[in-house]
Amino acid sequence: MQFLKTLFWVLLAVFIALFASRNWFDVTINLWGNLQADIKVPVLLALMFLIGWLPTFLLYRARVWALQRRIEAKDAQPPAAAEPAAAPAEHEHAPVI
């Protein structure tokens, strides 16, 4: 299974490298006013990916961190003393005929 994971990541890296080498040209981005920026297409795609992925990843990590803190707080509390179960009340029933 480890071999398949490694093969997948190697193939993905080769695909990204081929894509980047075939599309290595400038793109002009109009920012605000008369400000323009020239950026390579693969760099632009990587930036857009990070802009979309990073907030979601940070939200996920914050949620995991908060849940870990809650679990650690629960584990740090001493266990509550178990109360004996109350005996069920006996009800007198009328005889069934």
MDAnalysis code that builds the backbone (N, CA, C; Angstrom):
import MDAnalysis as mda
import numpy as np

u = mda.Universe.empty(291, n_residues=97, atom_resindex=np.repeat(np.arange(97), 3), trajectory=True)
u.add_TopologyAttr("name", ["N", "CA", "C"] * 97)
u.add_TopologyAttr("resid", np.arange(1, 98))
u.add_TopologyAttr("resname", ["MET", "GLN", "PHE", "LEU", "LYS", "THR", "LEU", "PHE", "TRP", "VAL", "LEU", "LEU", "ALA", "VAL", "PHE", "ILE", "ALA", "LEU", "PHE", "ALA", "SER", "ARG", "ASN", "TRP", "PHE", "ASP", "VAL", "THR", "ILE", "ASN", "LEU", "TRP", "GLY", "ASN", "LEU", "GLN", "ALA", "ASP", "ILE", "LYS", "VAL", "PRO", "VAL", "LEU", "LEU", "ALA", "LEU", "MET", "PHE", "LEU", "ILE", "GLY", "TRP", "LEU", "PRO", "THR", "PHE", "LEU", "LEU", "TYR", "ARG", "ALA", "ARG", "VAL", "TRP", "ALA", "LEU", "GLN", "ARG", "ARG", "ILE", "GLU", "ALA", "LYS", "ASP", "ALA", "GLN", "PRO", "PRO", "ALA", "ALA", "ALA", "GLU", "PRO", "ALA", "ALA", "ALA", "PRO", "ALA", "GLU", "HIS", "GLU", "HIS", "ALA", "PRO", "VAL", "ILE"])
u.atoms.positions = np.array([
    [0.826, -1.190, 0.000],
    [0.000, 0.000, 0.000],
    [0.876, 1.263, 0.000],
    [1.976, 1.207, 0.738],
    [2.893, 2.349, 0.779],
    [3.447, 2.633, -0.614],
    [3.695, 1.567, -1.388],
    [4.190, 1.738, -2.749],
    [3.189, 2.501, -3.602],
    [1.903, 2.192, -3.464],
    [0.878, 2.884, -4.244],
    [0.784, 4.359, -3.867],
    [0.915, 4.653, -2.585],
    [0.906, 6.053, -2.145],
    [2.086, 6.805, -2.754],
    [3.258, 6.188, -2.682],
    [4.452, 6.820, -3.229],
    [4.309, 7.014, -4.736],
    [3.804, 6.008, -5.410],
    [3.601, 6.104, -6.854],
    [2.637, 7.231, -7.200],
    [1.552, 7.352, -6.437],
    [0.584, 8.426, -6.663],
    [1.241, 9.793, -6.530],
    [2.005, 10.012, -5.455],
    [2.626, 11.315, -5.235],
    [3.694, 11.608, -6.283],
    [4.419, 10.581, -6.712],
    [5.423, 10.794, -7.759],
    [4.741, 11.177, -9.072],
    [3.679, 10.469, -9.428],
    [2.952, 10.793, -10.659],
    [2.343, 12.196, -10.598],
    [1.817, 12.567, -9.458],
    [1.265, 13.913, -9.302],
    [2.351, 14.972, -9.451],
    [3.514, 14.734, -8.853],
    [4.625, 15.687, -8.966],
    [5.099, 15.803, -10.412],
    [5.171, 14.683, -11.125],
    [5.584, 14.711, -12.536],
    [4.551, 15.475, -13.359],
    [3.280, 15.239, -13.110],
    [2.223, 15.949, -13.833],
    [2.312, 17.457, -13.590],
    [2.504, 17.850, -12.357],
    [2.595, 19.279, -12.028],
    [3.834, 19.892, -12.684],
    [4.962, 19.169, -12.668],
    [6.184, 19.683, -13.285],
    [6.009, 19.840, -14.798],
    [5.375, 18.873, -15.439],
    [5.125, 18.974, -16.881],
    [4.178, 20.129, -17.202],
    [3.129, 20.254, -16.417],
    [2.183, 21.352, -16.616],
    [2.880, 22.699, -16.469],
    [3.706, 22.816, -15.433],
    [4.393, 24.086, -15.184],
    [5.368, 24.409, -16.305],
    [6.093, 23.394, -16.789],
    [7.078, 23.666, -17.831],
    [6.414, 24.026, -19.167],
    [5.264, 23.435, -19.446],
    [4.571, 23.710, -20.712],
    [3.824, 25.046, -20.689],
    [3.527, 25.565, -19.513],
    [2.751, 26.803, -19.387],
    [3.544, 27.918, -18.721],
    [4.841, 27.937, -18.883],
    [5.682, 28.925, -18.209],
    [5.745, 30.212, -19.029],
    [4.660, 30.976, -19.004],
    [4.641, 32.271, -19.670],
    [3.952, 33.274, -18.770],
    [4.184, 34.548, -19.078],
    [3.659, 35.621, -18.237],
    [2.195, 35.896, -18.529],
    [1.493, 36.262, -17.488],
    [0.118, 36.723, -17.580],
    [0.079, 38.062, -16.865],
    [-0.554, 39.053, -17.492],
    [-0.674, 40.371, -16.869],
    [-1.991, 40.435, -16.116],
    [-1.884, 40.784, -14.857],
    [-3.066, 40.910, -14.004],
    [-3.281, 42.390, -13.724],
    [-4.469, 42.885, -14.025],
    [-4.830, 44.277, -13.711],
    [-5.318, 44.316, -12.268],
    [-4.580, 45.011, -11.427],
    [-4.956, 45.114, -10.024],
    [-5.873, 46.322, -9.861],
    [-5.556, 47.284, -9.080],
    [-6.404, 48.456, -8.930],
    [-5.699, 49.668, -9.536],
    [-6.504, 50.581, -10.003],
    [-5.940, 51.767, -10.650],
    [-5.178, 51.362, -11.904],
    [-4.015, 51.938, -12.084],
    [-3.166, 51.595, -13.224],
    [-2.132, 50.529, -12.855],
    [-2.276, 49.908, -11.722],
    [-1.303, 48.928, -11.242],
    [-1.524, 47.581, -11.918],
    [-0.461, 47.065, -12.516],
    [-0.517, 45.765, -13.168],
    [0.621, 44.909, -12.648],
    [0.411, 43.583, -12.695],
    [1.444, 42.646, -12.251],
    [1.602, 41.566, -13.306],
    [2.839, 41.253, -13.632],
    [3.134, 40.141, -14.526],
    [3.537, 38.950, -13.666],
    [2.875, 37.834, -13.879],
    [3.124, 36.646, -13.070],
    [3.056, 35.418, -13.971],
    [3.835, 34.414, -13.656],
    [3.838, 33.175, -14.433],
    [2.565, 32.378, -14.108],
    [2.042, 31.661, -15.095],
    [0.781, 30.921, -14.929],
    [0.855, 29.892, -13.800],
    [1.885, 29.036, -13.699],
    [1.917, 28.065, -12.596],
    [1.974, 28.724, -11.215],
    [2.672, 29.857, -11.133],
    [2.734, 30.567, -9.852],
    [1.356, 31.122, -9.503],
    [0.667, 31.657, -10.493],
    [-0.683, 32.173, -10.275],
    [-1.626, 31.061, -9.814],
    [-1.537, 29.904, -10.454],
    [-2.392, 28.784, -10.052],
    [-2.071, 28.308, -8.638],
    [-0.799, 28.266, -8.288],
    [-0.413, 27.861, -6.935],
    [-0.939, 28.856, -5.900],
    [-0.845, 30.150, -6.201],
    [-1.378, 31.163, -5.282],
    [-2.890, 31.040, -5.115],
    [-3.594, 30.818, -6.214],
    [-5.054, 30.671, -6.134],
    [-5.437, 29.423, -5.338],
    [-4.680, 28.360, -5.527],
    [-4.930, 27.139, -4.747],
    [-4.740, 27.408, -3.262],
    [-3.652, 28.083, -2.910],
    [-3.398, 28.379, -1.494],
    [-4.445, 29.311, -0.904],
    [-4.900, 30.286, -1.691],
    [-5.931, 31.205, -1.201],
    [-7.221, 30.445, -0.900],
    [-7.527, 29.429, -1.681],
    [-8.732, 28.652, -1.435],
    [-8.568, 27.590, -0.372],
    [-7.378, 27.012, -0.273],
    [-7.164, 25.882, 0.627],
    [-6.787, 26.303, 2.039],
    [-5.985, 27.344, 2.168],
    [-5.446, 27.723, 3.468],
    [-6.513, 28.099, 4.499],
    [-7.521, 28.912, 4.193],
    [-8.534, 29.211, 5.216],
    [-9.285, 27.962, 5.693],
    [-9.597, 27.069, 4.762],
    [-10.292, 25.842, 5.141],
    [-9.408, 24.983, 6.033],
    [-8.137, 24.879, 5.692],
    [-7.197, 24.094, 6.495],
    [-7.044, 24.693, 7.887],
    [-6.931, 26.013, 7.967],
    [-6.796, 26.659, 9.275],
    [-8.049, 26.475, 10.118],
    [-9.218, 26.530, 9.508],
    [-10.460, 26.295, 10.235],
    [-10.509, 24.861, 10.758],
    [-10.109, 23.917, 9.925],
    [-10.063, 22.510, 10.330],
    [-9.100, 22.316, 11.506],
    [-7.896, 22.881, 11.420],
    [-6.910, 22.723, 12.495],
    [-7.402, 23.377, 13.786],
    [-8.074, 24.533, 13.686],
    [-8.607, 25.203, 14.875],
    [-9.678, 24.340, 15.528],
    [-10.529, 23.706, 14.722],
    [-11.569, 22.852, 15.280],
    [-10.963, 21.622, 15.959],
    [-9.960, 21.017, 15.339],
    [-9.293, 19.864, 15.943],
    [-8.620, 20.273, 17.245],
    [-7.968, 21.436, 17.249],
    [-7.304, 21.921, 18.453],
    [-8.310, 22.134, 19.587],
    [-9.462, 22.742, 19.266],
    [-10.483, 22.984, 20.288],
    [-11.044, 21.676, 20.830],
    [-11.271, 20.714, 19.956],
    [-11.782, 19.423, 20.416],
    [-10.748, 18.684, 21.263],
    [-9.479, 18.789, 20.898],
    [-8.428, 18.168, 21.707],
    [-8.399, 18.780, 23.101],
    [-8.547, 20.098, 23.176],
    [-8.565, 20.753, 24.487],
    [-9.749, 20.280, 25.316],
    [-10.910, 20.096, 24.674],
    [-12.084, 19.623, 25.408],
    [-11.866, 18.208, 25.920],
    [-11.262, 17.367, 25.092],
    [-11.000, 15.982, 25.508],
    [-10.005, 15.955, 26.658],
    [-8.937, 16.749, 26.556],
    [-7.950, 16.793, 27.634],
    [-8.555, 17.335, 28.920],
    [-9.457, 18.304, 28.831],
    [-10.116, 18.843, 30.014],
    [-11.006, 17.784, 30.655],
    [-11.695, 17.003, 29.824],
    [-12.536, 15.924, 30.371],
    [-11.679, 14.861, 31.039],
    [-10.541, 14.529, 30.424],
    [-9.669, 13.506, 30.996],
    [-9.022, 13.967, 32.288],
    [-8.808, 15.263, 32.448],
    [-8.165, 15.799, 33.642],
    [-9.109, 15.820, 34.840],
    [-10.412, 15.820, 34.602],
    [-11.373, 15.846, 35.702],
    [-11.388, 14.488, 36.402],
    [-11.478, 14.502, 37.738],
    [-11.586, 13.217, 38.428],
    [-12.938, 12.588, 38.118],
    [-12.996, 11.272, 38.070],
    [-14.277, 10.637, 37.759],
    [-15.293, 10.909, 38.871],
    [-16.514, 11.144, 38.478],
    [-17.585, 11.410, 39.450],
    [-17.892, 10.125, 40.201],
    [-18.195, 10.279, 41.490],
    [-18.532, 9.111, 42.305],
    [-19.845, 8.531, 41.807],
    [-19.843, 7.240, 41.607],
    [-21.046, 6.586, 41.103],
    [-22.065, 6.478, 42.230],
    [-23.270, 6.963, 41.977],
    [-24.323, 6.869, 42.970],
    [-25.003, 5.517, 42.825],
    [-25.358, 4.916, 43.944],
    [-26.038, 3.616, 43.827],
    [-27.391, 3.800, 43.148],
    [-27.729, 2.844, 42.354],
    [-29.006, 2.908, 41.642],
    [-30.141, 2.716, 42.639],
    [-31.166, 3.518, 42.494],
    [-32.316, 3.412, 43.399],
    [-33.091, 2.144, 43.041],
    [-33.526, 1.457, 44.080],
    [-34.315, 0.241, 43.862],
    [-35.667, 0.641, 43.293],
    [-36.157, -0.091, 42.299],
    [-37.456, 0.266, 41.734],
    [-38.566, 0.114, 42.764],
    [-39.483, 1.034, 42.753],
    [-40.583, 0.996, 43.711],
    [-41.523, -0.131, 43.333],
    [-41.912, -0.866, 44.368],
    [-42.823, -1.989, 44.104],
    [-44.244, -1.470, 44.154],
    [-44.975, -1.797, 43.126],
    [-46.372, -1.390, 43.056],
    [-47.217, -2.623, 43.272],
    [-48.246, -2.393, 44.066],
    [-49.164, -3.526, 44.262],
    [-50.175, -3.502, 43.164],
    [-50.316, -4.637, 42.560],
    [-51.269, -4.764, 41.457],
    [-52.473, -5.555, 41.930],
    [-53.571, -5.213, 41.372],
    [-54.776, -5.988, 41.655],
    [-54.630, -7.356, 41.007],
    [-55.130, -8.380, 41.616],
    [-55.013, -9.709, 41.023],
    [-55.743, -9.764, 39.670],
    [-55.119, -10.420, 38.755],
    [-55.674, -10.536, 37.428],
    [-56.545, -11.781, 37.405],
    [-57.797, -11.623, 36.991],
    [-58.718, -12.787, 36.958],
    [-58.916, -13.211, 35.537],
])
